[in-house]
Amino acid sequence: MAYFGKVFTLEKNENFEGFINSLGLPKEKVDSYVMSKSSQKIEKDGDGYIITSTTSLGVTEMKFKPGVEFDQQLVPEIVTKNVITVDGDKFTQVQKAGGKTITYVREFSPDNLVVTITSDFWDGVAKRIYV
């Protein structure tokens, strides 16, 4: 796929602040996430994938095989259970922690990455558009 290895940089958010506010984080953390100019890239790794995210907080790698549950440490005190499925250029991540579920749908194309975020505790839909 033409987007493997390409770095996509955040261009704009739609309703992302609403999503972040729904997490109940302190205002300074909300502001930090909303103002962050993050980037993402995806690479094929054998029968799995690696999604690398770069933010003001640092670089994280998420290694996964489609349909196989894995743990992801968000912060030292929060570890989530995740499953990512792949359908063509669409990668759907279902993340669970503390009885809550967040779904991230990453849709890749050669020119951009659109991440759509929904959850079972917030009525809205947020989007992050990367180029």
Salt bridges, closest charged atoms under 4 A:
GLU14 OE2 - LYS12 NZ 3.89
ASP31 OD2 - LYS27 NZ 2.89
GLU43 OE1 - LYS41 NZ 3.94
ASP47 OD1 - LYS65 NZ 3.58
ASP71 OD1 - LYS81 NZ 2.83
